[in-house]
């Protein structure tokens, strides 16, 4: 089979004019502003209590600071990288998947907010494990909570590292210096099999390192107040980016109605394994075929279009392409095959640079939606692995409740609820965040349904569709500088979540493990040093694990978010509102929720043909729903079957607690 090889990363890069990369300059200004805010915040820490200021901002957050830091922390890389990838991959049905998120603030902030703030002030608690330990007078309970938070947060850090790195890579991938550095780095690491697929993506690895350095430094240096005020700026940047990208996307595809009609004609791609070869082996240097390279076969009326998933090369003196690692068979190149004629015709118009011979070794159609038109505009949506589609009705109902209640059980959000200044701030913030989410998530569905039409072939790396869409629409509008602002939006989402998670892990280790268990009288100087060191070490661990993350970032986001909520939601709710609740009850709630959630994910992952992170869903219900019900039933039964809590504890927490005015 004769094919034509075209290595461009996107067919729509129309703004490759010579001159400065204005998008990069705009983006650089944003990064400088973030670092400047961190510096100002570090100055504000001086002369105050380090722990209270560094981890809670002295509990003095006003309306906009509280609302935007809550919203920005929840709107993570999952919102701007993973969620767009799901819309792109599954179509309009994802609007139903995310629908419950619009009422998240009403549930998450109103359910626990005022009461949790009161309890935290009563004993001057700084972290969530602090609250649990003081409420039940149990250091071991605090340690258990710390361990679970660190366990899930490490997973989530991996997702955020992947997001930020992919955004940065999309921004600088056309810079000659970056291209040369990537080529050199790829040659250096190509033989290291332990890097897995990452050995074929040197640009991603370089971007990962740069991104990690920036986020770790400003989080460690500025603390909670830096996180809050960068969240305020990042929240505004996110909203601005979405509201600009929406009309650009609709204009680029010729209108939403036209985009929907074209989506109705699309069929999902096939996943394939290819053998790539040349008739004449390279004589002087290897022929490198980057990942995301197009391969077009034309023989009369027949046309086949493929896109590679990984980097490969044809060595000197050989004629068959090989991978530089042992993840796959060395001569089996993973790729996708376009099946929609409109996309195949469009891609065939691209410039072709090198003759390549292609042989299809294996072809894997979608489990649901293969060769079916209309699957991107009707439920349940196409899915490469699930025979009943992406979102059956029972799972849609499950996700509605999952989003609304699981966000309430997030420790990162609970920390925000411990930091607002008064009840009036809480009430106004609920309204503000609800509006904010509506202005973010519904437009994202429209934008990335348009991306489904505009940018074919990104099933190879679906998590890159947000930055690629920003670049493509800015190029079409002849405003390449705008890409810097548009890419700052998802980057802001990632940074606002990463800094919160890094801070939560470091506070858990320093406050709940070191100070409360080993050195209660530690000086502030010692605590500072340990805090900075912990933030750095945790960041490095997350970066290393992110070298080979799962394909879809949203899989990690959902696992960690629902895992934390399944572990803590029932325990925190009953702790705040039920005087009879006791230590055995709260421990059983945490362990049974955690165990159910992890077990269902372990079963689902074990059943998946490639061991991808997948949940087993009994009767079509998400593990969060199952785990929360198990946690509630077990906790109530254990509480009623065990001794009542002491009168002193009941009187202390259910008498007249200190309230924010």
Buried (B, 14 or more C-beta within 10 A) or exposed (E): BEBBBBBBBBBBBBBEEEEEBBBBEBBEEBBEBBBEBBEEBBEBBEEEEBBBBBBBBBBBBEBBBBBBBBBBBBBBBBBBBBBBBBBBBBBBBBBBBBBBBBBBBBBBBEBBBBBBBBBBBBBBBBBBBBBBBBBBEBEEBBBBBBEBBBBBBBBBBBBBBBBBBBBBBBBBBBEEEBBEBBBEBBBEBBEEEEBBBBBBBBBBBBBBEBBBEBBBBBBBBBBBBBBBBBBBBBBBBBBBBBEBBBEBBBEBBEEBEEBBEBBBEBBBBBBBBBBBBBEEBBEEEBBBBBBBBBBBBBEEEEBBBBBBBBBBBBBEEBBBBBBBBEBBEBBBBBBBBBBBEEBBEBBBEBEBEEEBBBEBEEEBBBBBBBEBEEBBBBBBBBBBBBEEBBBBEBBBBBBBBBBBBBBBBBBBBBBBBBBBBBBEBBBBBBBBBBEBBEBBBBBBBBBBBBBBBBBBBBBBBBBBBBBBBBBBBBBBBEBBBBBBBBBBBBBBBBBBBBBBBBBBBBBBBBBBBBBBEEEEEBEEEBBBEBBBBBBBBBBEBBBEBBBBBBBBBBBBBBBBBBBBBBBBBBBBBBBBEBEEBBBBBBBBBBBBBBBBBBBBBEBBBEEBEEEEBBBBBEEBBBBBBBBBBBBBBBBBEBBEEEEEBEEEBBEBBEEEBEEBE
